[in-house]
Amino acid sequence: MTFPASSSDRNPPRAAPPSSTRDHETAMPEDRVLDGAALKALAHPIRFQIVERLMEQGPATASSLARELGENSGSTSYHLRQLAAQDLIEEATELGSRRDRYWRVMPGGWTLEGFELLLREDTREDAWTYLDEITRTRLDAVRRWHREAPRWGDEWVGRSLEMTGRFRLTPDELGALRDELVAVVDRYRDLQTDRRDVPVSGDEPYVPVRIQLDAWPIGDPPATASAADVEDPDEE
């Protein structure tokens, strides 16, 4: 799952709270903007891991998720129901049976208006929890890639990318850069239509690929009232 100016997981979520986080999955007319109830459903470490797993590996059952996450199937079944209640996932009825029910992420994607939810008292704690999970997951993913890259071989390593660019931009230029990067990612969304419901087995020519695009201003932020109201829970 992009996250704050927009965070999404049209199914990408920054070290600093973004205005939105976005998660990218498959083509959809427009991203769904998450409300407080959907955010609360996601703001739980196990449910966050479940959504990440379904996004990257495809449909799965409560039992298989329990084995992967070190939980019991009763726990994963409960969390799956909570996610389904908010239309974040759905049952893949064509894949399973009455006994083995498969679940997948809803087609399309969503956007989390992170700054707005951080400024609201009723959603601030859940928003911080969710953003913390995004940050942790991103860091874990980069560390794993660094450890395992040699095992992928030149075909994959030679086509991978880790890039840090530093520019001096106006707000309009930063917005244009963001839009162009998102447009490039969106062009690849159509490729997912016939792949999203195929569990990853190693027999396909494609593998799950994590795309992370980050762009944010650095240095001291302008002194604004709204920014001052967003308190970091780790600061005293």
N, C-alpha and C positions, 0 to 999 in steps of 0.2 A: 502495500500500500503504500500522490503528492501530498506536503503538510505545512503550516502557517501562512504568508500572504496568500499563498495557497499551498496547502499540503495536500498531496494527492497520491493516491493510490487508486488515479486513472490507470494506476497502481503504482512519481517519486515522493517521502518526507525527505536543520541547520544548527549549528552549535548555539546560535542565538535564536530565540523564538521567531519563526517566520510569520509573515502576514498570512500565508496560507501554505498548506502542505498538500501535495497531490500524489495519488497513487495510480499507476497506469495498469490497466488490464486490457480489455478488448474494446473495439470501437463502440461508441455510444454517442447519441446526438449531443449531449452535454453532461458534464459531471454533476453529480448530486452533491449539494452542500450539506454536510453533516450538522445535525442539530445536537442539542445537549444530551438527549436520550441515546443517540447513536454513539456520541463521544463516550458516554459512561459505559456503554457496552464494550467499547474498544479499550478503555482505560483499565485494563486488567492484564497482568503479564501473561497469563496462560492464553487468554482470548487473543491477545496481540500475537503471540507465537502461532496460534492456530491459523489466523488470517495470513500471516507471513508464509507459513507452510503451504497453505492452499494456493496462494498466489504463485509461489515458486515451483511447486511440485505437482500441482493439479489436484483433482478430486481425491478425497480420502474418507475413510470411515472413522467412527469414534474409536474403535479398537486400535486401528493402525496409528492414529494420532496419539492415543494413550501410550503405546509402546515407544514412539519416538520422543515424546515429551516427558516420559517417566511418571505419568499419571495413571489413574485407573479409568476404565472406560465410562464409569458413572460420572466422573468429574468432567471428562471431555464431552460427554453427551449433554450435560447441563450447560456447559459453555457454548456448545454448538447451538443449542436452543436459544440462548440469550442473543447470540449474533444473528440467528435467523429471524428473531422477533423484530429486529431493527432493519431487516432486509439488507444485511451486509453479506450474507451467504444464503444459499438455497440448496435444496436437495437435488442431486443429479439422479432423478428417478430412472433414467434409461440405463444407468450403469449398475445399479445395485438390486437388492431384493428386499423383501419385508424384514429379513434378519440382518442383512448387511447393507445399511443405508450409506450412500456416498454423498458428500457435501462439497460444494464448490463456491468460490467467490462469485457474487453477482456480476453479470456482464457490465462492462462500462467502467466507471471509476467514481471517485468521490473527492471532494475538496473540503479541507478543514480550515475554516477562517480562524486561524490560531490566535491572532492578536485580539480579535473581538472576544473570543471565548476566554482569553486570559484576563481581560478587563472586567468580566462578569463574575461576581462573587459565587454564583451558583454553578459555574462551570470551570472556575480557575484551577481548582485542585485536579480535576480530571484532565484538563488540558496539559498541565505540567506533567502529570503521570504519563500521558500519551507521548508527549514530546521527549521525555526522558527515555522511553522505550525506543523511540525512533533513533535517538542519538546512540543509545547502547547498541542497537541492532546494526546501525551503520558501521560503528567502530569494530564490532565483532566480525562483520563481513569483510572489512578491509584487512583485518588481522588474519583471518582465515585464508584470504586470497594470497597474502604475502607468504604464508606457510606452505600453501599447496600449489602455487603457480608452477614450480618446476615439474610437477607431475602432469601438467596439462600438455606440455610439449610446445614446440615453436608455432604450430598451426594456430593455437589459441592465444598463447602468450604474445606472439607477434602482432596480434590484432586487438589486444586489450589496450586500455588507455587509462592513465591516471595523470591528470593535468591540473595545475594550479596557475591561473592567470591573474595578474594584478593590473588593473586599469584605473584611470581617473575618468569617471563618467558622471553625466547629469542624471537626475531621476528619470527623464524621458529615455535616455540612452540605455539605462539599466533595464527599464521596462521593455524596450525594443529587443535587447539581447535576450531577456527571459523569453519573450514571445517566439523568437526565432528558434531558440533551443527546444522549446516545447513543441514547436511545429515539426522539427526534425524527428523527435520521438513519436509524435502522433502518426507520422507516415508509416511507422512500423507496426502500428496497432492492428492494421488490417491483416497482417500476417498471423495474428494470434487466433483468428476466428476458428480455424480448424484444428488448432493445437491445444487450446485451453482445457479441453476435457479429456486429453490423452494423458494418463498417469505417466510420469517420467520413468522409463524402464532401462534406458541405455541403448535401446535398439534403434532410436530415431537419429537422424543426422543433426538434430538440434538439441541444445541443452538449455536449462534455465540460465539467463544472463541478467545480472543486476545492473541497472543503469542509475547512476546517481549524478545529478547535475546540481551544483550549488553556485549561487551568486549572491553576494551580500556586501553592503558597505562595511568598511573596517575603520577603526579609530574610535574616538569619542562621539557618541550620538548627540544630535542637537538637543538642547534642554527644552523638552516639551512636557506639558502637563500629562498627556496620555501616556507617554513613555515612562514618566516617573511613577505612575500608578502601578506598573507591572513589576511587582516585587519578586525577586528570586528567592525561593524558599530556603536556599542554602546560605543566604547572606543574613547576617544579624544586624 
